[in-house]
Amino acid sequence: ISNMSGDDKVEVYATSMDTKDNIVKAHGEVVVIYQDYHLSAKRAVYDRNSGELELFGNIRAMQGDSISVLGDYARLNIAQKERTFKPFYMLEKTSNVWLSGSKSFAKDKIVEIESGMMSGCNPTDPLWKMEFSSSDYNTDTKWLNLYNTKIYIYDIPVFYTPYFGYPLDSTRRTGVLPPMIGYSQGEGFYYEQALF
């Protein structure tokens, strides 16, 4: 067990650790606690001088109680308040929406996601999904912007839009609400998009 401090307190717990020239290498089951983040990984490297923390292998991150993030590689620069995940998977538990992408970069409250998809359905076989070339998510306002978006029902593309904005909370604001998609014997296939 090890406790390290920089500008912000970073706690690293692991099965084994080595320290040389202010570089801490943690191996085994690694757990990192930083502000309201709880992260776990197979291996970690922390540079006390630069405040940079790198995590490797089966990374799981929890921010507060509403956001879960998964990846194979993560870099957190504590001093610059920057976070990078490759690949990126996020579940926003309040709205039950998941996002996945090839890479994410976050600074302060804005998370930028490269080429990915999002949905509110089962991630294994979603009824509908939106694929995008890039995206940004504001963790403060819970607002998600998708760019070059293709909407799919199963694997069938049904709509393209260069921009789509989407709230991931229940705050009242003007905009489109989540779509309702279904099939009935009397009406056939239907798509309902409400505007508030």
Accessible surface in RSA format (square Angstrom, percent):
REM  Atomic radii and reference values for relative SASA: ProtOr
REM  Chains: A
REM  Algorithm: Lee & Richards
REM  Probe-radius: 1.40
REM  Slices: 20
REM RES _ NUM      All-atoms   Total-Side   Main-Chain    Non-polar    All polar
REM                ABS   REL    ABS   REL    ABS   REL    ABS   REL    ABS   REL
RES ILE A   1   172.57  98.2 112.05  83.5  60.52 145.9 112.16  80.8  60.40 163.9
RES SER A   2    26.05  22.0  20.14  26.9   5.90  13.6  15.04  32.0  11.00  15.4
RES ASN A   3    93.46  64.5  65.31  63.1  28.15  67.8  26.07  62.8  67.39  65.1
RES MET A   4     3.33   1.7   0.00   0.0   3.33   7.9   3.33   2.8   0.00   0.0
RES SER A   5    82.51  69.7  58.68  78.3  23.83  54.9  35.02  74.6  47.49  66.5
RES GLY A   6    41.16  50.8   0.00   N/A  41.16  50.8  20.99  57.6  20.17  45.2
RES ASP A   7   132.48  92.8  92.21  91.8  40.27  95.2  31.15  73.3 101.34 101.1
RES ASP A   8    35.81  25.1  31.68  31.5   4.13   9.8   6.71  15.8  29.10  29.0
RES LYS A   9   118.41  57.8 103.71  63.6  14.70  35.0  58.09  52.3  60.32  64.3
RES VAL A  10     0.00   0.0   0.00   0.0   0.00   0.0   0.00   0.0   0.00   0.0
RES GLU A  11    35.56  20.4  35.56  26.9   0.00   0.0   0.35   0.7  35.22  28.8
RES VAL A  12     1.82   1.2   1.82   1.6   0.00   0.0   1.82   1.6   0.00   0.0
RES TYR A  13    64.60  30.2  64.34  36.6   0.26   0.7  43.60  32.8  21.01  25.9
RES ALA A  14    16.90  15.5   0.00   0.0  16.90  38.4   4.20   5.9  12.70  33.6
RES THR A  15   108.94  77.5  73.23  74.2  35.70  85.1  69.26  93.0  39.67  60.0
RES SER A  16    57.73  48.8  50.53  67.4   7.20  16.6  44.87  95.6  12.86  18.0
RES MET A  17    49.18  25.5  20.23  13.4  28.95  68.9  17.27  14.7  31.91  42.3
RES ASP A  18    87.44  61.3  80.93  80.6   6.51  15.4  32.02  75.4  55.42  55.3
RES THR A  19    83.53  59.4  49.09  49.8  34.44  82.1  34.22  46.0  49.31  74.5
RES LYS A  20   160.08  78.1 151.73  93.1   8.35  19.9 100.35  90.3  59.74  63.6
RES ASP A  21   117.27  82.1  90.15  89.7  27.12  64.1  38.73  91.1  78.54  78.3
RES ASN A  22    64.12  44.2  59.65  57.6   4.47  10.8   0.77   1.9  63.35  61.2
RES ILE A  23    52.26  29.7  50.71  37.8   1.55   3.7  50.71  36.5   1.55   4.2
RES VAL A  24     2.41   1.6   1.70   1.5   0.71   1.7   1.70   1.5   0.71   1.9
RES LYS A  25    99.54  48.6  99.54  61.1   0.00   0.0  42.51  38.3  57.02  60.7
RES ALA A  26     1.23   1.1   1.23   1.9   0.00   0.0   1.23   1.7   0.00   0.0
RES HIS A  27    64.76  35.4  64.63  44.9   0.12   0.3  49.66  51.2  15.09  17.6
RES GLY A  28    33.49  41.3   0.00   N/A  33.49  41.3  27.18  74.6   6.31  14.1
RES GLU A  29   114.90  66.0 108.69  82.2   6.21  14.8  59.72 115.5  55.19  45.1
RES VAL A  30     1.00   0.7   0.06   0.1   0.94   2.3   0.06   0.1   0.94   2.5
RES VAL A  31    60.32  39.7  60.32  54.6   0.00   0.0  60.32  52.4   0.00   0.0
RES VAL A  32     0.04   0.0   0.04   0.0   0.00   0.0   0.04   0.0   0.00   0.0
RES ILE A  33    48.41  27.5  47.25  35.2   1.17   2.8  47.25  34.0   1.17   3.2
RES TYR A  34    12.34   5.8  12.32   7.0   0.02   0.0  11.72   8.8   0.62   0.8
RES GLN A  35   106.70  59.7  68.48  50.1  38.22  91.0  43.28  92.1  63.42  48.1
RES ASP A  36    71.38  50.0  62.17  61.9   9.21  21.8  38.03  89.5  33.35  33.3
RES TYR A  37    20.62   9.6  20.62  11.7   0.00   0.0  16.69  12.5   3.94   4.9
RES HIS A  38    95.79  52.4  92.27  64.1   3.52   9.0  66.53  68.6  29.26  34.0
RES LEU A  39     2.50   1.4   0.30   0.2   2.20   5.5   1.89   1.3   0.61   1.6
RES SER A  40    39.01  33.0  38.63  51.6   0.38   0.9  27.68  58.9  11.33  15.9
RES ALA A  41     5.14   4.7   0.00   0.0   5.14  11.7   2.98   4.2   2.16   5.7
RES LYS A  42   101.76  49.6  98.12  60.2   3.64   8.7  64.73  58.3  37.03  39.4
RES ARG A  43   101.66  42.7 101.66  51.8   0.00   0.0  28.53  39.0  73.13  44.3
RES ALA A  44     1.71   1.6   1.47   2.3   0.24   0.5   1.55   2.2   0.16   0.4
RES VAL A  45    30.15  19.8  29.29  26.5   0.86   2.1  29.29  25.5   0.86   2.3
RES TYR A  46     3.35   1.6   3.14   1.8   0.21   0.6   2.30   1.7   1.05   1.3
RES ASP A  47    34.50  24.2  34.41  34.3   0.09   0.2   7.64  18.0  26.86  26.8
RES ARG A  48    91.25  38.3  75.03  38.2  16.22  38.6  17.50  23.9  73.75  44.7
RES ASN A  49   113.78  78.5  76.33  73.8  37.45  90.2  31.53  75.9  82.25  79.5
RES SER A  50    52.95  44.7  37.74  50.4  15.21  35.0  46.08  98.1   6.87   9.6
RES GLY A  51     9.63  11.9   0.00   N/A   9.63  11.9   9.17  25.2   0.46   1.0
RES GLU A  52    53.12  30.5  51.06  38.6   2.06   4.9   5.63  10.9  47.49  38.8
RES LEU A  53     0.94   0.5   0.94   0.7   0.00   0.0   0.94   0.7   0.00   0.0
RES GLU A  54    47.65  27.4  47.65  36.0   0.00   0.0   2.16   4.2  45.49  37.1
RES LEU A  55     0.12   0.1   0.12   0.1   0.00   0.0   0.12   0.1   0.00   0.0
RES PHE A  56    49.23  24.6  49.03  30.4   0.20   0.5  49.07  29.8   0.16   0.5
RES GLY A  57    26.53  32.7   0.00   N/A  26.53  32.7  24.36  66.8   2.17   4.9
RES ASN A  58    77.57  53.5  65.95  63.7  11.62  28.0  20.34  48.9  57.23  55.3
RES ILE A  59     1.38   0.8   0.00   0.0   1.38   3.3   0.00   0.0   1.38   3.7
RES ARG A  60   121.37  51.0 119.74  61.0   1.62   3.9  44.81  61.2  76.55  46.4
RES ALA A  61     2.94   2.7   1.26   1.9   1.69   3.8   1.34   1.9   1.60   4.2
RES MET A  62    64.75  33.5  64.60  42.8   0.14   0.3  54.08  46.0  10.66  14.1
RES GLN A  63    38.33  21.4  35.48  25.9   2.85   6.8   7.69  16.4  30.64  23.2
RES GLY A  64    44.31  54.6   0.00   N/A  44.31  54.6  31.30  85.9  13.01  29.1
RES ASP A  65   124.37  87.1 110.00 109.5  14.38  34.0  40.50  95.3  83.87  83.6
RES SER A  66    24.89  21.0  24.32  32.5   0.57   1.3  13.14  28.0  11.75  16.5
RES ILE A  67     8.12   4.6   8.12   6.1   0.00   0.0   8.12   5.8   0.00   0.0
RES SER A  68    20.11  17.0  19.97  26.7   0.14   0.3  17.29  36.8   2.82   4.0
RES VAL A  69    15.62  10.3  15.42  14.0   0.20   0.5  15.42  13.4   0.20   0.5
RES LEU A  70    62.67  34.9  61.98  44.3   0.69   1.7  61.98  43.5   0.69   1.9
RES GLY A  71     9.74  12.0   0.00   N/A   9.74  12.0   6.14  16.8   3.60   8.1
RES ASP A  72    87.92  61.6  82.95  82.6   4.97  11.7  24.69  58.1  63.22  63.1
RES TYR A  73    44.98  21.0  44.98  25.6   0.00   0.0  39.06  29.4   5.92   7.3
RES ALA A  74     0.00   0.0   0.00   0.0   0.00   0.0   0.00   0.0   0.00   0.0
RES ARG A  75    88.70  37.2  87.28  44.5   1.42   3.4   6.29   8.6  82.41  49.9
RES LEU A  76     3.40   1.9   3.40   2.4   0.00   0.0   3.40   2.4   0.00   0.0
RES ASN A  77    25.36  17.5  24.28  23.5   1.08   2.6   3.90   9.4  21.46  20.7
RES ILE A  78     6.08   3.5   4.25   3.2   1.82   4.4   5.42   3.9   0.65   1.8
RES ALA A  79    53.72  49.4  27.08  41.8  26.64  60.6  29.77  41.9  23.95  63.4
RES GLN A  80    95.02  53.1  90.34  66.0   4.68  11.1  17.92  38.1  77.10  58.5
RES LYS A  81    86.37  42.1  80.58  49.4   5.79  13.8  73.40  66.1  12.97  13.8
RES GLU A  82    47.91  27.5  46.79  35.4   1.13   2.7   4.02   7.8  43.89  35.8
RES ARG A  83    30.59  12.8  29.99  15.3   0.61   1.4   6.85   9.4  23.75  14.4
RES THR A  84     4.43   3.2   4.43   4.5   0.00   0.0   1.46   2.0   2.97   4.5
RES PHE A  85    10.28   5.1  10.28   6.4   0.00   0.0  10.28   6.2   0.00   0.0
RES LYS A  86    85.98  41.9  85.41  52.4   0.57   1.4  35.42  31.9  50.56  53.9
RES PRO A  87    70.36  51.3  69.71  63.5   0.65   2.4  70.13  57.9   0.23   1.4
RES PHE A  88     8.02   4.0   5.01   3.1   3.01   7.8   5.62   3.4   2.41   6.9
RES TYR A  89    57.19  26.7  57.18  32.5   0.01   0.0  48.48  36.4   8.71  10.7
RES MET A  90     3.50   1.8   3.50   2.3   0.00   0.0   0.00   0.0   3.50   4.6
RES LEU A  91    49.75  27.7  49.75  35.6   0.00   0.0  49.75  34.9   0.00   0.0
RES GLU A  92     0.04   0.0   0.04   0.0   0.00   0.0   0.00   0.0   0.04   0.0
RES LYS A  93    90.33  44.1  72.62  44.6  17.71  42.2  45.98  41.4  44.35  47.2
RES THR A  94    99.48  70.8  63.75  64.6  35.73  85.2  60.97  81.9  38.51  58.2
RES SER A  95    40.05  33.8  12.51  16.7  27.55  63.5  22.95  48.9  17.10  24.0
RES ASN A  96    98.56  68.0  95.00  91.8   3.56   8.6  18.34  44.1  80.23  77.5
RES VAL A  97     4.21   2.8   4.21   3.8   0.00   0.0   4.21   3.7   0.00   0.0
RES TRP A  98    10.74   4.3  10.74   5.2   0.00   0.0  10.74   5.7   0.00   0.0
RES LEU A  99     0.00   0.0   0.00   0.0   0.00   0.0   0.00   0.0   0.00   0.0
RES SER A 100    30.36  25.7  30.36  40.5   0.00   0.0  17.46  37.2  12.90  18.1
RES GLY A 101     9.19  11.3   0.00   N/A   9.19  11.3   5.40  14.8   3.78   8.5
RES SER A 102    59.98  50.7  43.20  57.6  16.78  38.7  45.52  96.9  14.45  20.2
RES LYS A 103    70.43  34.4  70.43  43.2   0.00   0.0  21.56  19.4  48.87  52.1
RES SER A 104     2.82   2.4   1.85   2.5   0.97   2.2   0.97   2.1   1.85   2.6
RES PHE A 105    71.69  35.9  71.25  44.1   0.45   1.2  71.25  43.2   0.45   1.3
RES ALA A 106     4.40   4.1   4.40   6.8   0.00   0.0   4.40   6.2   0.00   0.0
RES LYS A 107    82.77  40.4  78.58  48.2   4.19  10.0  63.99  57.6  18.79  20.0
RES ASP A 108    83.70  58.6  72.98  72.6  10.72  25.3  29.74  70.0  53.96  53.8
RES LYS A 109    99.95  48.8  99.56  61.1   0.38   0.9  51.85  46.7  48.09  51.2
RES ILE A 110    69.80  39.7  68.60  51.1   1.19   2.9  68.60  49.4   1.19   3.2
RES VAL A 111    13.15   8.7  13.15  11.9   0.00   0.0  13.15  11.4   0.00   0.0
RES GLU A 112    94.66  54.3  93.24  70.5   1.42   3.4  23.55  45.6  71.11  58.1
RES ILE A 113     2.11   1.2   0.31   0.2   1.80   4.3   0.62   0.4   1.48   4.0
RES GLU A 114    91.00  52.2  90.99  68.8   0.02   0.0  32.54  62.9  58.46  47.7
RES SER A 115    62.21  52.6  54.30  72.5   7.91  18.2  39.76  84.7  22.45  31.5
RES GLY A 116    16.42  20.3   0.00   N/A  16.42  20.3  12.00  32.9   4.43   9.9
RES MET A 117    51.95  26.9  51.95  34.4   0.00   0.0  42.14  35.8   9.82  13.0
RES MET A 118     0.00   0.0   0.00   0.0   0.00   0.0   0.00   0.0   0.00   0.0
RES SER A 119     0.00   0.0   0.00   0.0   0.00   0.0   0.00   0.0   0.00   0.0
RES GLY A 120    35.84  44.2   0.00   N/A  35.84  44.2  10.00  27.4  25.85  57.9
RES CYS A 121    30.08  22.8  19.65  21.9  10.43  24.5  13.78  34.9  16.30  17.6
RES ASN A 122    88.81  61.2  74.75  72.2  14.05  33.8  30.45  73.3  58.35  56.4
RES PRO A 123    72.66  53.0  54.83  50.0  17.82  64.8  55.02  45.4  17.63 109.6
RES THR A 124   125.49  89.3  93.14  94.4  32.36  77.1  71.54  96.1  53.95  81.6
RES ASP A 125    98.04  68.7  86.30  85.9  11.74  27.8  25.77  60.7  72.27  72.1
RES PRO A 126    16.02  11.7  14.27  13.0   1.75   6.3  14.34  11.8   1.68  10.5
RES LEU A 127    60.65  33.8  58.22  41.7   2.43   6.1  58.61  41.2   2.04   5.5
RES TRP A 128    21.61   8.7  21.61  10.5   0.00   0.0  10.15   5.4  11.45  18.6
RES LYS A 129    26.83  13.1  26.83  16.5   0.00   0.0   2.13   1.9  24.71  26.3
RES MET A 130     0.61   0.3   0.61   0.4   0.00   0.0   0.61   0.5   0.00   0.0
RES GLU A 131    55.44  31.8  54.78  41.4   0.66   1.6  13.32  25.8  42.12  34.4
RES PHE A 132     9.02   4.5   0.00   0.0   9.02  23.5   2.84   1.7   6.18  17.7
RES SER A 133    53.61  45.3  38.98  52.0  14.62  33.7  40.50  86.2  13.10  18.4
RES SER A 134    46.63  39.4  46.63  62.2   0.00   0.0  31.23  66.5  15.40  21.6
RES SER A 135     4.31   3.6   0.00   0.0   4.31   9.9   0.55   1.2   3.76   5.3
RES ASP A 136    32.99  23.1  32.99  32.8   0.00   0.0   8.47  19.9  24.52  24.5
RES TYR A 137     0.00   0.0   0.00   0.0   0.00   0.0   0.00   0.0   0.00   0.0
RES ASN A 138    37.42  25.8  36.67  35.4   0.75   1.8   7.71  18.6  29.71  28.7
RES THR A 139    19.06  13.6   9.72   9.9   9.34  22.3   8.16  11.0  10.90  16.5
RES ASP A 140    98.08  68.7  72.02  71.7  26.06  61.6  12.49  29.4  85.59  85.4
RES THR A 141    69.56  49.5  60.12  61.0   9.44  22.5  65.23  87.6   4.33   6.5
RES LYS A 142    43.40  21.2  43.40  26.6   0.00   0.0  29.12  26.2  14.28  15.2
RES TRP A 143    61.79  24.8  60.88  29.5   0.91   2.1  55.03  29.3   6.76  11.0
RES LEU A 144     0.00   0.0   0.00   0.0   0.00   0.0   0.00   0.0   0.00   0.0
RES ASN A 145    26.16  18.0  26.16  25.3   0.00   0.0   0.19   0.5  25.97  25.1
RES LEU A 146     0.00   0.0   0.00   0.0   0.00   0.0   0.00   0.0   0.00   0.0
RES TYR A 147    73.48  34.3  73.48  41.8   0.00   0.0  53.41  40.1  20.06  24.7
RES ASN A 148    71.65  49.4  66.66  64.4   4.99  12.0  13.28  32.0  58.36  56.4
RES THR A 149     0.00   0.0   0.00   0.0   0.00   0.0   0.00   0.0   0.00   0.0
RES LYS A 150    96.87  47.3  96.87  59.4   0.00   0.0  42.64  38.4  54.23  57.8
RES ILE A 151     4.22   2.4   4.22   3.1   0.00   0.0   4.22   3.0   0.00   0.0
RES TYR A 152    31.60  14.8  31.60  18.0   0.00   0.0  12.34   9.3  19.26  23.7
RES ILE A 153    15.93   9.1  15.88  11.8   0.05   0.1  15.88  11.4   0.05   0.1
RES TYR A 154   115.77  54.0 112.07  63.8   3.70   9.6  76.63  57.6  39.14  48.2
RES ASP A 155   112.40  78.7  96.13  95.7  16.27  38.5  35.52  83.6  76.88  76.7
RES ILE A 156   113.52  64.6 112.80  84.0   0.71   1.7 113.52  81.7   0.00   0.0
RES PRO A 157    87.12  63.5  69.58  63.4  17.54  63.8  69.98  57.8  17.14 106.5
RES VAL A 158    71.80  47.2  36.27  32.8  35.52  85.6  45.05  39.1  26.75  72.5
RES PHE A 159   118.27  59.2 107.10  66.3  11.17  29.1 114.49  69.4   3.78  10.8
RES TYR A 160   114.49  53.5  96.26  54.8  18.24  47.5  80.19  60.3  34.30  42.3
RES THR A 161    21.65  15.4  21.06  21.4   0.59   1.4   4.80   6.5  16.85  25.5
RES PRO A 162    87.69  63.9  82.75  75.4   4.94  18.0  82.75  68.3   4.94  30.7
RES TYR A 163   105.34  49.2  96.07  54.7   9.27  24.1  81.93  61.6  23.41  28.9
RES PHE A 164    25.04  12.5  22.79  14.1   2.25   5.9  25.04  15.2   0.00   0.0
RES GLY A 165    10.97  13.5   0.00   N/A  10.97  13.5   2.04   5.6   8.93  20.0
RES TYR A 166     8.60   4.0   8.60   4.9   0.00   0.0   1.77   1.3   6.83   8.4
RES PRO A 167    23.87  17.4  16.79  15.3   7.08  25.7  16.79  13.9   7.08  44.0
RES LEU A 168     0.25   0.1   0.00   0.0   0.25   0.6   0.25   0.2   0.00   0.0
RES ASP A 169    41.21  28.9  22.65  22.5  18.56  43.9  16.78  39.5  24.43  24.4
RES SER A 170   111.31  94.1  83.01 110.8  28.30  65.2  55.26 117.7  56.06  78.5
RES THR A 171    82.27  58.5  65.89  66.8  16.39  39.0  54.01  72.5  28.27  42.7
RES ARG A 172   191.89  80.6 165.82  84.5  26.08  62.1  74.94 102.4 116.95  70.9
RES ARG A 173    69.23  29.1  52.33  26.7  16.91  40.3  43.67  59.7  25.56  15.5
RES THR A 174   116.07  82.6  95.89  97.2  20.19  48.1  59.83  80.4  56.24  85.0
RES GLY A 175    21.88  27.0   0.00   N/A  21.88  27.0  21.37  58.6   0.51   1.1
RES VAL A 176    47.39  31.2  42.81  38.8   4.58  11.0  42.81  37.2   4.58  12.4
RES LEU A 177    75.12  41.8  74.57  53.3   0.55   1.4  74.63  52.4   0.49   1.3
RES PRO A 178    72.27  52.7  64.43  58.7   7.84  28.5  64.43  53.2   7.84  48.7
RES PRO A 179    12.61   9.2   0.53   0.5  12.08  43.9   0.53   0.4  12.08  75.1
RES MET A 180   110.99  57.5 106.76  70.7   4.22  10.1  85.04  72.3  25.95  34.4
RES ILE A 181    23.72  13.5   2.72   2.0  21.00  50.6   2.72   2.0  21.00  57.0
RES GLY A 182    17.18  21.2   0.00   N/A  17.18  21.2  17.17  47.1   0.01   0.0
RES TYR A 183   164.95  77.0 133.89  76.2  31.06  80.8  92.05  69.2  72.91  89.9
RES SER A 184    41.31  34.9  35.21  47.0   6.11  14.1  39.22  83.5   2.09   2.9
RES GLN A 185   182.20 101.9 148.56 108.6  33.64  80.1  55.16 117.4 127.04  96.4
RES GLY A 186    79.83  98.4   0.00   N/A  79.83  98.4  41.27 113.3  38.56  86.4
RES GLU A 187   139.51  80.1 107.96  81.7  31.55  75.1  44.63  86.3  94.88  77.5
RES GLY A 188    19.23  23.7   0.00   N/A  19.23  23.7  17.89  49.1   1.33   3.0
RES PHE A 189   110.79  55.4  87.89  54.4  22.90  59.6  87.89  53.3  22.90  65.5
RES TYR A 190    78.74  36.8  74.54  42.4   4.20  10.9  45.46  34.2  33.28  41.0
RES TYR A 191    92.42  43.2  63.50  36.1  28.92  75.3  55.60  41.8  36.82  45.4
RES GLU A 192    90.29  51.8  85.82  64.9   4.47  10.6  31.49  60.9  58.80  48.0
RES GLN A 193    63.41  35.5  33.48  24.5  29.93  71.3  31.73  67.5  31.68  24.0
RES ALA A 194    39.38  36.2  31.51  48.6   7.87  17.9  38.71  54.5   0.67   1.8
RES LEU A 195   139.12  77.5 106.60  76.3  32.52  81.8 106.60  74.9  32.52  87.5
RES PHE A 196    96.54  48.3  73.43  45.5  23.11  60.1  96.44  58.5   0.10   0.3
END  Absolute sums over single chains surface
CHAIN  1 A    10614.4       8793.4       1821.0       5888.6       4725.8
END  Absolute sums over all chains
TOTAL         10614.4       8793.4       1821.0       5888.6       4725.8
